[in-house]
Amino acid sequence: MKPNVGLIIGATLLGLTIMPVQGAETLTHVKVGHLVALDMAPLFVAKESGCFTRQGLDVETVFFANPGDNNAALAGGAIDFSINPFTLPFFAANSGVPIRVISAAGGWGIMEVVAKGSLGLHSMADLKTYIQQHPGHPLKIATLQGDTLELILDRQFARNGIDPKSVQLVYFNDLLAMVEAYRSGQVDILSHIKPYTTDMEVNKGSTLLTNNAETWSLYSPNAVVSVLDKTLNQRKTVVREFLSGLICGADIINKNPDQAVSYLDKGHYFRVSPAVLTRAFKSAPAPISFTPDLASIQSVVDDLGKLGYIKGGARAEDIFRLDMIRGLEKK
């Protein structure tokens, strides 16, 4: 979805508050906006396992069905941290909102393109062959407009010589609505995120065509963790505590995915079974870490510009501030 940039102009930061916790030291209360992708799992596991509490934080998670609304909430000060597709801070930057990306959300190969099993497709090359053999009958593909979920298709179309006009892109503004449309047969192909694509593979016989690790690079993120520049400059300790909590959550997932799944199931964060979550973690192309590939990010943002979704000269190096996460990951 192309964000409503008008909503994110004139932002002011909401101050972090201190909340007393009975029987324990005071904790710093922060609000974190998030979607429902698998790379939000370190956030949820850190909350349920006590990783954040041990860092001195009381973390309140705030769900958004729409990435643009998540971005607007951060810009307007309704939340302190945002976990959102990495393209959204660029929209903010070109509207003059000083959002800074401090790490990847946590997880690689999260974005996947899956097809109905009845189509017999197992790669984007297979899709090209299918299109050539069925002229005049375009397949319907569900995606988000102006989002990484559209850009993965754009890059793969160009790489495989597929004319975008030979398929029908169906745009949604709700991630869960996309899944239901695919599940009910309204669309043939789904450009979406784990664990929902994994659920389609396990329970609906869907086949994997490609993912973002294959499309861009292994450490190309789906989502990133962002704060306002004011937070990064004035609340460095809180930012460091939050990132440390995420690393703690990721460590649980990497070392004991079954335990991580029990935490996620307890909090009912994903509308899939524990078996699907376990498979989604174990099929990842690399263990969870948090330092993204900036060159691949910039190449995707360049594609955004070519498609006319973004204007202005904001570069990844202007928005990303990765020194802290790099330092924490070295420990």
C-alpha positions in Angstrom: 0.0 0.0 0.0 1.2 3.5 -0.8 1.2 5.3 2.6 -0.7 8.5 3.2 2.3 10.7 3.7 0.0 13.6 4.6 -0.6 11.8 7.9 3.1 11.7 8.9 3.9 15.4 8.4 4.5 17.6 11.5 5.4 14.8 13.9 6.2 15.2 17.6 7.6 12.6 19.8 5.6 11.1 22.6 7.7 11.1 25.8 8.5 7.7 27.3 6.9 7.1 30.7 8.1 5.3 33.8 5.6 2.8 35.3 6.0 1.2 38.7 5.8 -2.6 38.8 4.6 -4.2 42.0 7.3 -6.2 43.7 10.0 -5.1 41.2 12.1 -2.2 40.2 10.4 0.5 38.1 10.3 -0.3 34.4 10.4 2.1 31.4 7.1 1.8 29.5 7.4 1.9 25.7 4.9 1.2 23.0 5.9 -0.7 19.9 3.9 -0.8 16.7 4.0 -4.0 14.7 2.4 -6.0 11.9 2.1 -9.8 11.9 5.2 -11.1 9.9 7.4 -13.8 11.3 10.3 -11.4 11.7 8.2 -9.7 14.5 8.7 -13.0 16.4 11.8 -11.8 18.4 9.6 -8.9 19.7 6.9 -11.2 20.9 9.2 -13.9 22.3 11.2 -11.2 24.1 8.0 -9.9 25.7 6.6 -13.3 26.7 9.9 -14.7 28.0 10.9 -11.8 30.2 13.8 -10.6 28.0 12.5 -7.0 28.0 11.7 -7.0 31.7 15.3 -8.1 32.4 16.4 -5.1 30.4 14.2 -2.8 32.5 11.4 -2.3 30.0 7.7 -2.7 30.1 6.9 -3.2 26.4 3.3 -2.7 25.1 2.8 -4.1 21.7 0.3 -2.3 19.4 -0.9 -4.1 16.3 -1.5 -2.4 12.9 -3.0 -4.1 9.9 -1.7 -1.4 7.7 2.0 -0.4 7.3 1.1 3.2 6.6 -0.9 3.5 9.8 2.1 2.1 11.7 4.4 4.7 10.2 2.0 7.5 10.9 1.7 6.4 14.6 5.5 6.6 15.0 5.7 9.9 13.2 2.9 11.4 15.4 4.3 10.1 18.6 1.6 7.5 19.4 4.2 4.8 19.6 7.9 4.8 20.5 9.2 2.1 18.2 7.9 0.9 14.9 8.5 -2.5 13.2 7.4 -2.0 9.6 8.6 -2.7 6.0 11.9 -1.0 5.4 10.4 1.1 2.6 8.2 3.1 5.0 11.0 5.3 6.6 11.9 6.5 3.1 8.4 7.8 2.5 8.6 9.6 5.8 12.0 11.0 5.0 10.7 12.5 1.8 8.0 14.2 3.8 10.5 15.7 6.2 9.9 13.3 9.1 13.2 12.3 10.8 12.6 8.5 11.2 15.8 6.5 11.8 16.2 2.8 11.3 18.2 1.1 14.1 18.1 -2.6 13.0 16.4 -5.2 11.0 13.3 -6.7 12.7 14.9 -10.1 13.0 14.7 -12.9 10.4 15.7 -13.6 6.8 13.7 -15.0 3.8 10.5 -13.9 5.4 8.8 -12.6 2.2 7.6 -15.4 0.0 5.6 -15.8 -3.2 3.4 -18.9 -3.2 1.1 -20.3 -5.8 -1.9 -22.7 -5.7 -0.6 -26.3 -5.9 -3.0 -27.1 -8.8 -1.0 -24.7 -11.0 2.0 -27.0 -10.8 4.4 -24.0 -10.4 7.7 -24.3 -8.5 9.7 -21.2 -9.6 9.3 -17.9 -11.3 10.6 -19.6 -14.5 7.6 -22.0 -14.3 5.3 -19.0 -14.0 6.7 -17.5 -17.2 6.1 -20.8 -19.0 2.6 -21.0 -17.7 1.8 -17.5 -18.9 3.1 -18.4 -22.4 1.0 -21.5 -22.5 -2.2 -19.7 -21.3 -2.4 -16.4 -23.2 -5.5 -14.3 -22.4 -6.0 -15.9 -19.0 -4.0 -13.8 -16.6 -3.3 -15.2 -13.1 -4.4 -13.0 -10.2 -1.6 -12.1 -7.8 -2.4 -10.6 -4.4 0.1 -8.0 -3.1 0.4 -4.6 -1.3 0.9 -1.6 -3.6 4.1 0.4 -3.2 5.3 -2.2 -0.7 8.2 -4.7 -0.6 5.6 -7.3 -1.4 5.0 -5.6 -4.8 8.7 -4.9 -5.3 9.7 -8.6 -5.0 7.3 -9.3 -7.9 8.7 -6.4 -9.9 12.3 -7.6 -9.6 11.4 -11.2 -10.4 9.3 -10.2 -13.4 12.3 -8.2 -14.8 14.8 -11.0 -14.0 12.6 -13.7 -15.7 11.3 -11.7 -18.6 7.7 -11.7 -17.5 5.6 -8.8 -18.7 3.7 -7.4 -15.7 0.7 -6.8 -18.0 0.5 -10.6 -18.5 -0.8 -11.0 -14.9 -3.4 -9.2 -12.9 -2.1 -7.6 -9.7 -4.8 -7.4 -7.1 -3.9 -4.7 -4.5 -4.9 -5.0 -0.8 -4.3 -2.7 2.2 -4.8 -5.4 4.8 -2.3 -8.2 5.2 -4.8 -10.6 6.8 -7.4 -9.9 4.1 -4.9 -10.9 1.5 -4.5 -14.3 3.1 -8.2 -14.8 3.2 -8.6 -13.9 -0.4 -6.0 -16.4 -1.4 -7.4 -19.1 0.9 -10.9 -18.6 -0.6 -9.6 -18.9 -4.2 -10.2 -15.3 -5.2 -6.5 -15.0 -6.3 -4.1 -17.6 -7.7 -0.7 -16.4 -6.3 0.1 -14.7 -3.0 3.1 -12.4 -2.4 3.1 -12.3 1.4 5.0 -13.2 4.5 5.8 -16.1 6.8 4.2 -17.7 8.7 1.1 -17.3 6.5 2.8 -18.4 3.3 4.1 -21.4 5.3 0.5 -22.2 6.4 -0.6 -22.2 2.8 2.2 -24.6 1.9 1.5 -27.0 4.9 -2.3 -26.9 4.9 -3.3 -25.9 1.3 -0.6 -27.6 -0.8 0.8 -24.3 -2.1 4.2 -24.2 -3.7 7.0 -21.7 -3.2 8.1 -19.7 -6.2 10.7 -17.3 -4.6 11.5 -15.3 -1.5 13.3 -12.1 -0.7 16.6 -13.8 0.1 16.7 -15.2 -3.4 15.4 -12.0 -5.0 17.7 -9.5 -3.4 20.3 -10.9 -1.0 20.4 -13.2 2.1 20.3 -10.3 4.5 17.7 -8.3 2.8 15.1 -7.6 5.5 11.3 -7.6 5.3 10.8 -5.2 8.2 13.0 -3.0 10.3 13.0 -1.3 13.7 12.6 2.5 13.6 12.5 5.4 16.0 12.3 9.1 15.6 15.7 10.8 15.5 14.8 12.5 18.8 14.4 9.2 20.6 17.7 7.9 19.3 19.5 11.1 20.4 17.8 11.6 23.8 17.0 8.0 24.9 20.0 6.0 23.9 19.8 3.8 26.9 16.2 2.9 26.2 17.0 2.1 22.6 19.9 0.0 23.7 17.7 -1.9 26.2 15.1 -2.5 23.5 17.6 -3.9 21.0 19.2 -6.1 23.7 15.8 -7.5 24.4 15.2 -8.3 20.8 18.6 -10.1 20.6 17.6 -12.1 23.7 14.3 -13.1 22.0 16.2 -14.1 18.8 18.6 -16.2 20.8 15.7 -18.2 22.2 14.3 -18.8 18.7 17.7 -19.8 17.2 18.6 -22.2 20.0 15.2 -23.6 20.9 12.5 -22.9 18.3 10.1 -25.2 20.0 10.3 -23.2 23.2 9.9 -20.0 21.2 6.8 -21.4 19.6 5.3 -22.1 23.0 5.8 -18.4 23.9 4.2 -17.3 20.7 1.3 -19.7 21.1 0.7 -18.4 24.6 0.4 -14.9 23.4 -1.7 -15.9 20.3 0.3 -13.6 18.1 -0.1 -15.5 14.8 -3.2 -17.2 13.5 -1.4 -20.4 12.6 -0.7 -23.7 14.4 2.4 -24.3 16.4 3.5 -26.9 13.8 3.3 -24.2 11.1 5.3 -21.8 13.2 8.0 -24.4 13.9 8.3 -25.2 10.2 8.5 -21.5 9.4 11.4 -21.0 11.8 13.3 -24.1 10.7 13.0 -23.3 7.0 14.7 -19.9 7.4 17.7 -19.5 5.1 19.9 -18.2 8.0 19.6 -17.8 11.8 18.0 -14.6 13.1 20.3 -11.6 13.3 19.7 -7.9 13.0 22.2 -6.2 10.8 20.7 -5.8 7.3 22.3 -5.5 3.8 22.2 -1.8 3.1 23.2 -2.2 -0.6 20.2 -4.5 -1.3 17.9 -2.1 0.6 19.1 0.8 -1.6 18.5 -1.2 -4.7 14.9 -1.8 -3.7 14.4 1.8 -2.9 15.7 2.7 -6.3 13.1 0.4 -7.8 10.5 2.3 -5.8 11.6 5.5 -7.5 11.4 3.9 -10.9 7.8 2.8 -10.3 7.0 6.4 -9.2 6.1 5.6 -5.6 8.8 7.7 -4.1 10.4 11.0 -4.9 13.3 12.8 -3.4 16.9 12.0 -2.7 16.7 10.0 0.6 19.4 7.3 0.7 19.7 4.3 3.0 22.8 5.9 4.6 20.8 8.9 5.5 18.2 6.9 7.4 19.9 3.9 8.8 21.8 4.1 12.1 23.3 0.6 12.7 26.3 1.3 14.9 24.4 0.3 18.1 23.1 -3.0 16.8 26.4 -3.9 15.3 28.1 -3.3 18.6 25.5 -5.3 20.5 25.7 -8.2 18.1 29.5 -8.4 18.5 29.1 -9.0 22.3 
